[in-house]
Amino acid sequence: MSHPASMRAMRIHAPGQAPRLEECAIRPLREHEVLLKVTACGVCRTDLHVMHGELPNTRYPITPGHEIVGRIVEMGDSVAKRVIGERVGVPWLGGSCGECVECQRGRENLCEYAVFTGCTVDGGYAEYAIADARYCLSIPDRYSDQEAAPLLCAGLIGYRAYRAAGHAPRLGLYGFGAAAHLLAQLACAQHRRVFAFTRPGDAAAQQFARSLGAAWAGGSDEQPPEPLDAAIIFAPVGSLVPASLAAVGKGGRVVCAGIHMSDIPSFPYSLLWGERSVSSVANLTRADGREFMRIAADVDLRPSVEVFAMDQAAIALDALAHGRLNGAAVLANDGLVLEAPVSS
C-alpha cells in the first residue's frame, strides 16, 4: 500500500528548546500500527514538561503531542477491528509490554516498559502520526475533532483522578485548566458540588469555573467556605498539597493528578491526621479510556478550546505556561496540511 513519504512536524531537539517546524520522513508501519492523518492535537501541560526536560526517559529529538485525533490512512498487516478512514484518538499511553509484574496485575499504566506518545515515541504535533492500533480509542460522534482532542488526556487523566477521589459530594479542583474544566462539568452532571481554585487574583478563570457550574471559585491561597470531601490537584505546584489537606475534612482525600510537580514543602502531621490521605495517579489504562469515552458519549461535555495552527505550537505552549487560556489549546491541521509526496 502506498503511503506518504514525508510530512511536516513540530520537533523539539533538546531540553529547553521550543518546537520548530521541519520536514520528516515517515517510516514503514509495523504490524499492529496505523498511520493517521492528524486533524487536531491537544496541547497539554505535559508537553511543557517535555520541552523543559523535566520528564525522565524523554527521547530527543521528539514530536510532542498525546491528544491526537486523526483518520486512518494506512494499517499494518495485523491490525484488526479498524478500517481505513475511521476517526480514532491516540492517548498518552502508546504501548505496554503485557508481561511485566504490573501488566500481569492489570496495571498497564505502571508498566516498566511502557511507551508514551509524544515523549518516548513521536506524537501528534504533525501532519501524520503513527500509533499502535491496540491503544487507539474510538471517539464519540458528538464531538468535533477539535473538541475531542482534550478528552484524550485532560479528560482521561481527570477521570482517573476523579475515580481515585472516591465518593466526594464536595470536590475541590486546584488548577482550573483543560482537565478541571472538563471534570467540573462531569462532577456537576453527577450532582457533586465543585469548588474551583485558580491562581490568586485570576477573576476570569474563577468566573469561567462558575459558568460551568462550580458552587464556589476562589484563589488557591483561599480556604473554601466549607470542608471538602476530596481535592484533586492539577497544577504542578507542590505547595498545594498542604493547602489542599487543610481544605479537606476528616477522611478527605487529596489526589495529585500531574505527571510532574515542584517539591512538596514540609507540613505538620496535624494536616494529615484524621485519616486524610494523599495519593497520585499515573498515566492511564485502555480500560480507563474506553470507560471515559462511554461516559463522554452520554454526558454533554462542552470542551472549551482555543485553536492554533499546527506551526503555532510554540505560541500555544507559551499561552498555556502563562495561564492565558480558558480551557484547552488545540493545534489544528484543517486547511493547513501540505500534501506530502507519495511513494509506493
GUFI-462899 format. One record per residue (C-alpha): x, y, z; residue number from 1; residue in three letters. Coordinates in nm, 2 decimals, padded with zeros to 4 digits. Layout:
REC   east  north     up   n res
REC      X      Y      Z NUM Ala
...
***
This chain:
REC   east  north     up   n res
REC  00.00  00.00  00.00   1 Met
REC  00.13  00.35 -00.08   2 Ser
REC  00.20  00.59  00.20   3 His
REC  00.32  00.95  00.23   4 Pro
REC  00.70  00.97  00.21   5 Ala
REC  00.74  01.27  00.43   6 Ser
REC  00.55  01.52  00.64   7 Met
REC  00.58  01.84  00.83   8 Arg
REC  00.62  01.81  01.21   9 Ala
REC  00.70  02.04  01.50  10 Met
REC  01.01  01.89  01.66  11 Arg
REC  01.19  01.95  01.99  12 Ile
REC  01.56  01.87  01.96  13 His
REC  01.68  01.92  02.31  14 Ala
REC  01.55  02.02  02.66  15 Pro
REC  01.48  02.39  02.68  16 Gly
REC  01.42  02.43  02.31  17 Gln
REC  01.09  02.53  02.16  18 Ala
REC  00.93  02.31  01.89  19 Pro
REC  01.03  02.40  01.54  20 Arg
REC  00.88  02.31  01.20  21 Leu
REC  01.07  02.06  00.98  22 Glu
REC  01.02  01.80  00.72  23 Glu
REC  01.04  01.44  00.84  24 Cys
REC  01.04  01.10  00.67  25 Ala
REC  00.76  00.87  00.76  26 Ile
REC  00.88  00.52  00.84  27 Arg
REC  00.71  00.20  00.73  28 Pro
REC  00.44  00.06  00.96  29 Leu
REC  00.49 -00.23  01.20  30 Arg
REC  00.23 -00.50  01.20  31 Glu
REC  00.00 -00.35  01.47  32 His
REC  00.04  00.01  01.37  33 Glu
REC -00.18  00.26  01.19  34 Val
REC -00.08  00.58  01.01  35 Leu
REC -00.31  00.87  01.09  36 Leu
REC -00.37  01.19  00.91  37 Lys
REC -00.38  01.42  01.20  38 Val
REC -00.67  01.67  01.21  39 Thr
REC -00.62  01.80  01.57  40 Ala
REC -00.39  01.76  01.86  41 Cys
REC -00.44  01.90  02.21  42 Gly
REC -00.17  02.09  02.39  43 Val
REC -00.11  01.95  02.74  44 Cys
REC  00.10  02.07  03.03  45 Arg
REC  00.30  01.75  03.00  46 Thr
REC  00.42  01.89  02.66  47 Asp
REC  00.57  02.18  02.86  48 Leu
REC  00.75  01.93  03.08  49 His
REC  00.88  01.75  02.77  50 Val
REC  01.00  02.09  02.63  51 Met
REC  01.18  02.18  02.96  52 His
REC  01.34  01.84  03.01  53 Gly
REC  01.15  01.76  03.33  54 Glu
REC  01.05  01.40  03.24  55 Leu
REC  01.29  01.11  03.26  56 Pro
REC  01.34  00.90  02.95  57 Asn
REC  01.22  01.16  02.71  58 Thr
REC  01.37  01.09  02.36  59 Arg
REC  01.51  01.38  02.17  60 Tyr
REC  01.45  01.49  01.91  61 Pro
REC  01.08  01.43  01.96  62 Ile
REC  00.75  01.53  01.81  63 Thr
REC  00.53  01.61  02.11  64 Pro
REC  00.16  01.58  02.15  65 Gly
REC -00.05  01.30  02.30  66 His
REC -00.41  01.42  02.25  67 Glu
REC -00.42  01.31  01.88  68 Ile
REC -00.73  01.30  01.66  69 Val
REC -00.70  01.17  01.31  70 Gly
REC -00.82  00.94  01.03  71 Arg
REC -00.66  00.61  00.95  72 Ile
REC -00.49  00.62  00.61  73 Val
REC -00.29  00.30  00.63  74 Glu
REC -00.28 -00.01  00.85  75 Met
REC -00.02 -00.27  00.94  76 Gly
REC -00.08 -00.63  00.84  77 Asp
REC -00.21 -00.74  01.18  78 Ser
REC -00.44 -00.45  01.26  79 Val
REC -00.79 -00.58  01.34  80 Ala
REC -01.13 -00.40  01.41  81 Lys
REC -01.02 -00.08  01.24  82 Arg
REC -01.09  00.05  00.89  83 Val
REC -00.94  00.30  00.65  84 Ile
REC -01.09  00.64  00.70  85 Gly
REC -01.20  00.57  01.06  86 Glu
REC -01.16  00.85  01.32  87 Arg
REC -00.96  00.75  01.63  88 Val
REC -00.78  00.91  01.92  89 Gly
REC -00.43  00.85  02.04  90 Val
REC -00.37  00.90  02.41  91 Pro
REC -00.06  00.93  02.63  92 Trp
REC -00.02  00.55  02.68  93 Leu
REC  00.11  00.43  02.35  94 Gly
REC  00.21  00.08  02.44  95 Gly
REC  00.29 -00.17  02.72  96 Ser
REC  00.48 -00.49  02.74  97 Cys
REC  00.20 -00.71  02.86  98 Gly
REC  00.45 -00.93  03.05  99 Glu
REC  00.59 -00.74  03.35 100 Cys
REC  00.45 -00.77  03.70 101 Val
REC  00.25 -00.46  03.67 102 Glu
REC  00.09 -00.56  03.34 103 Cys
REC  00.01 -00.90  03.48 104 Gln
REC -00.17 -00.73  03.77 105 Arg
REC -00.38 -00.54  03.52 106 Gly
REC -00.19 -00.21  03.58 107 Arg
REC -00.05 -00.15  03.23 108 Glu
REC -00.03  00.22  03.32 109 Asn
REC  00.26  00.13  03.55 110 Leu
REC  00.43 -00.10  03.30 111 Cys
REC  00.81 -00.09  03.34 112 Glu
REC  00.85 -00.08  02.96 113 Tyr
REC  00.56  00.15  02.87 114 Ala
REC  00.57  00.37  02.56 115 Val
REC  00.44  00.72  02.59 116 Phe
REC  00.31  00.92  02.30 117 Thr
REC  00.49  01.24  02.24 118 Gly
REC  00.76  01.16  02.49 119 Cys
REC  00.93  00.83  02.41 120 Thr
REC  00.77  00.79  02.07 121 Val
REC  00.67  01.07  01.83 122 Asp
REC  00.33  01.23  01.89 123 Gly
REC  00.08  01.44  01.71 124 Gly
REC  00.23  01.79  01.65 125 Tyr
REC  00.25  01.69  01.29 126 Ala
REC  00.06  01.62  00.97 127 Glu
REC  00.07  01.25  01.02 128 Tyr
REC  00.12  01.02  01.32 129 Ala
REC  00.19  00.65  01.37 130 Ile
REC  00.03  00.47  01.66 131 Ala
REC -00.03  00.12  01.79 132 Asp
REC -00.39  00.04  01.69 133 Ala
REC -00.44 -00.16  02.00 134 Arg
REC -00.40  00.16  02.21 135 Tyr
REC -00.62  00.39  02.00 136 Cys
REC -00.96  00.49  02.12 137 Leu
REC -01.29  00.54  01.95 138 Ser
REC -01.43  00.89  01.99 139 Ile
REC -01.80  00.97  02.05 140 Pro
REC -01.96  01.12  01.74 141 Asp
REC -02.10  01.42  01.93 142 Arg
REC -01.76  01.58  01.95 143 Tyr
REC -01.58  01.76  01.67 144 Ser
REC -01.21  01.68  01.61 145 Asp
REC -01.10  01.99  01.80 146 Gln
REC -01.34  01.93  02.09 147 Glu
REC -01.23  01.56  02.11 148 Ala
REC -00.86  01.63  02.14 149 Ala
REC -00.86  01.74  02.51 150 Pro
REC -01.07  01.44  02.60 151 Leu
REC -00.77  01.22  02.53 152 Leu
REC -00.56  01.34  02.82 153 Cys
REC -00.72  01.62  03.01 154 Ala
REC -01.04  01.42  03.01 155 Gly
REC -00.88  01.08  03.07 156 Leu
REC -00.64  01.17  03.35 157 Ile
REC -00.90  01.39  03.51 158 Gly
REC -01.14  01.10  03.51 159 Tyr
REC -00.88  00.86  03.66 160 Arg
REC -00.82  01.12  03.94 161 Ala
REC -01.19  01.16  03.98 162 Tyr
REC -01.23  00.79  04.05 163 Arg
REC -00.94  00.79  04.29 164 Ala
REC -01.10  01.07  04.48 165 Ala
REC -01.39  00.84  04.57 166 Gly
REC -01.74  00.94  04.67 167 His
REC -01.69  01.31  04.73 168 Ala
REC -02.01  01.52  04.73 169 Pro
REC -01.78  01.83  04.79 170 Arg
REC -01.50  01.82  04.54 171 Leu
REC -01.21  02.07  04.52 172 Gly
REC -01.02  02.12  04.19 173 Leu
REC -00.69  02.30  04.22 174 Tyr
REC -00.57  02.45  03.89 175 Gly
REC -00.87  02.53  03.66 176 Phe
REC -00.74  02.44  03.32 177 Gly
REC -00.80  02.19  03.05 178 Ala
REC -00.86  01.89  03.28 179 Ala
REC -01.05  02.07  03.55 180 Ala
REC -01.29  02.24  03.32 181 His
REC -01.40  01.91  03.18 182 Leu
REC -01.41  01.73  03.51 183 Leu
REC -01.62  02.01  03.67 184 Ala
REC -01.88  01.95  03.41 185 Gln
REC -01.89  01.58  03.47 186 Leu
REC -01.90  01.62  03.85 187 Ala
REC -02.18  01.87  03.83 188 Cys
REC -02.37  01.64  03.60 189 Ala
REC -02.33  01.37  03.87 190 Gln
REC -02.47  01.61  04.13 191 His
REC -02.15  01.69  04.31 192 Arg
REC -02.06  02.04  04.43 193 Arg
REC -01.74  02.17  04.28 194 Val
REC -01.51  02.42  04.44 195 Phe
REC -01.26  02.56  04.20 196 Ala
REC -00.92  02.70  04.30 197 Phe
REC -00.73  02.92  04.05 198 Thr
REC -00.42  03.13  04.05 199 Arg
REC -00.47  03.40  04.31 200 Pro
REC -00.65  03.70  04.16 201 Gly
REC -00.75  03.52  03.84 202 Asp
REC -01.10  03.66  03.83 203 Ala
REC -01.16  03.55  03.47 204 Ala
REC -01.08  03.18  03.55 205 Ala
REC -01.30  03.20  03.86 206 Gln
REC -01.59  03.33  03.65 207 Gln
REC -01.52  03.06  03.39 208 Phe
REC -01.55  02.80  03.67 209 Ala
REC -01.87  02.94  03.80 210 Arg
REC -02.01  02.94  03.44 211 Ser
REC -01.95  02.57  03.43 212 Leu
REC -02.14  02.50  03.75 213 Gly
REC -01.89  02.55  04.02 214 Ala
REC -02.06  02.62  04.36 215 Ala
REC -01.76  02.84  04.46 216 Trp
REC -01.44  02.97  04.30 217 Ala
REC -01.15  03.14  04.45 218 Gly
REC -00.77  03.17  04.47 219 Gly
REC -00.55  02.87  04.57 220 Ser
REC -00.45  03.08  04.86 221 Asp
REC -00.80  03.09  05.00 222 Glu
REC -01.00  02.84  05.21 223 Gln
REC -01.33  02.71  05.08 224 Pro
REC -01.64  02.81  05.26 225 Pro
REC -01.69  02.46  05.39 226 Glu
REC -01.47  02.15  05.43 227 Pro
REC -01.42  01.94  05.12 228 Leu
REC -01.46  01.56  05.09 229 Asp
REC -01.18  01.54  04.84 230 Ala
REC -00.94  01.76  04.63 231 Ala
REC -00.77  01.70  04.30 232 Ile
REC -00.45  01.89  04.22 233 Ile
REC -00.39  01.96  03.85 234 Phe
REC -00.14  02.24  03.89 235 Ala
REC  00.22  02.13  03.92 236 Pro
REC  00.27  02.32  04.24 237 Val
REC  00.39  02.12  04.55 238 Gly
REC  00.27  02.38  04.80 239 Ser
REC -00.08  02.30  04.70 240 Leu
REC -00.06  01.96  04.88 241 Val
REC -00.06  02.10  05.23 242 Pro
REC -00.30  02.37  05.12 243 Ala
REC -00.55  02.11  05.00 244 Ser
REC -00.50  01.90  05.31 245 Leu
REC -00.60  02.20  05.51 246 Ala
REC -00.92  02.23  05.29 247 Ala
REC -01.04  01.87  05.32 248 Val
REC -01.23  01.74  05.62 249 Gly
REC -01.16  01.43  05.82 250 Lys
REC -01.12  01.12  05.60 251 Gly
REC -01.07  01.35  05.30 252 Gly
REC -00.86  01.25  05.00 253 Arg
REC -00.61  01.46  04.81 254 Val
REC -00.52  01.33  04.47 255 Val
REC -00.22  01.46  04.27 256 Cys
REC -00.31  01.43  03.90 257 Ala
REC  00.00  01.58  03.74 258 Gly
REC  00.30  01.39  03.59 259 Ile
REC  00.54  01.64  03.74 260 His
REC  00.52  01.87  04.04 261 Met
REC  00.76  02.10  04.22 262 Ser
REC  00.88  01.99  04.56 263 Asp
REC  00.62  01.94  04.83 264 Ile
REC  00.72  02.15  05.14 265 Pro
REC  00.72  02.00  05.49 266 Ser
REC  00.39  02.03  05.68 267 Phe
REC  00.27  01.94  06.03 268 Pro
REC  00.13  01.60  06.08 269 Tyr
REC -00.19  01.75  06.21 270 Ser
REC -00.29  01.83  05.84 271 Leu
REC -00.27  01.46  05.76 272 Leu
REC -00.41  01.33  06.08 273 Trp
REC -00.78  01.24  06.09 274 Gly
REC -00.74  00.97  05.83 275 Glu
REC -00.68  01.22  05.55 276 Arg
REC -00.47  01.08  05.26 277 Ser
REC -00.25  01.19  04.97 278 Val
REC -00.21  00.98  04.66 279 Ser
REC -00.11  01.02  04.29 280 Ser
REC -00.25  00.89  03.97 281 Val
REC -00.01  00.78  03.69 282 Ala
REC -00.09  00.76  03.32 283 Asn
REC -00.40  00.56  03.23 284 Leu
REC -00.51  00.22  03.11 285 Thr
REC -00.70  00.13  02.79 286 Arg
REC -00.99  00.04  03.01 287 Ala
REC -00.99  00.39  03.16 288 Asp
REC -01.01  00.53  02.81 289 Gly
REC -01.30  00.31  02.70 290 Arg
REC -01.49  00.38  03.01 291 Glu
REC -01.44  00.76  02.99 292 Phe
REC -01.54  00.77  02.63 293 Met
REC -01.86  00.59  02.71 294 Arg
REC -01.94  00.85  02.97 295 Ile
REC -01.84  01.13  02.73 296 Ala
REC -02.09  00.99  02.48 297 Ala
REC -02.37  01.02  02.74 298 Asp
REC -02.28  01.34  02.92 299 Val
REC -02.30  01.67  02.73 300 Asp
REC -01.95  01.79  02.79 301 Leu
REC -01.86  02.12  02.64 302 Arg
REC -01.49  02.14  02.58 303 Pro
REC -01.37  02.50  02.56 304 Ser
REC -01.09  02.51  02.31 305 Val
REC -00.87  02.78  02.16 306 Glu
REC -00.75  02.67  01.82 307 Val
REC -00.40  02.74  01.69 308 Phe
REC -00.24  02.63  01.36 309 Ala
REC  00.00  02.34  01.39 310 Met
REC  00.30  02.56  01.32 311 Asp
REC  00.19  02.79  01.61 312 Gln
REC  00.27  02.52  01.87 313 Ala
REC  00.53  02.74  02.05 314 Ala
REC  00.27  03.02  02.08 315 Ile
REC  00.01  02.77  02.22 316 Ala
REC  00.26  02.63  02.47 317 Leu
REC  00.35  02.99  02.59 318 Asp
REC -00.02  03.07  02.64 319 Ala
REC -00.06  02.76  02.84 320 Leu
REC  00.25  02.83  03.05 321 Ala
REC  00.14  03.18  03.14 322 His
REC -00.23  03.10  03.21 323 Gly
REC -00.37  03.28  02.91 324 Arg
REC -00.62  03.00  02.82 325 Leu
REC -00.97  02.93  02.94 326 Asn
REC -01.00  02.56  02.88 327 Gly
REC -00.76  02.39  02.64 328 Ala
REC -00.54  02.48  02.35 329 Ala
REC -00.57  02.26  02.03 330 Val
REC -00.35  02.25  01.73 331 Leu
REC -00.54  02.20  01.40 332 Ala
REC -00.43  02.09  01.06 333 Asn
REC -00.76  02.20  00.89 334 Asp
REC -00.68  02.38  00.57 335 Gly
REC -00.31  02.38  00.66 336 Leu
REC -00.19  02.03  00.56 337 Val
REC  00.07  02.04  00.29 338 Leu
REC  00.01  01.72  00.10 339 Glu
REC  00.33  01.51  00.11 340 Ala
REC  00.46  01.33 -00.19 341 Pro
REC  00.36  00.97 -00.22 342 Val
REC  00.58  00.67 -00.26 343 Ser
REC  00.48  00.32 -00.34 344 Ser
***
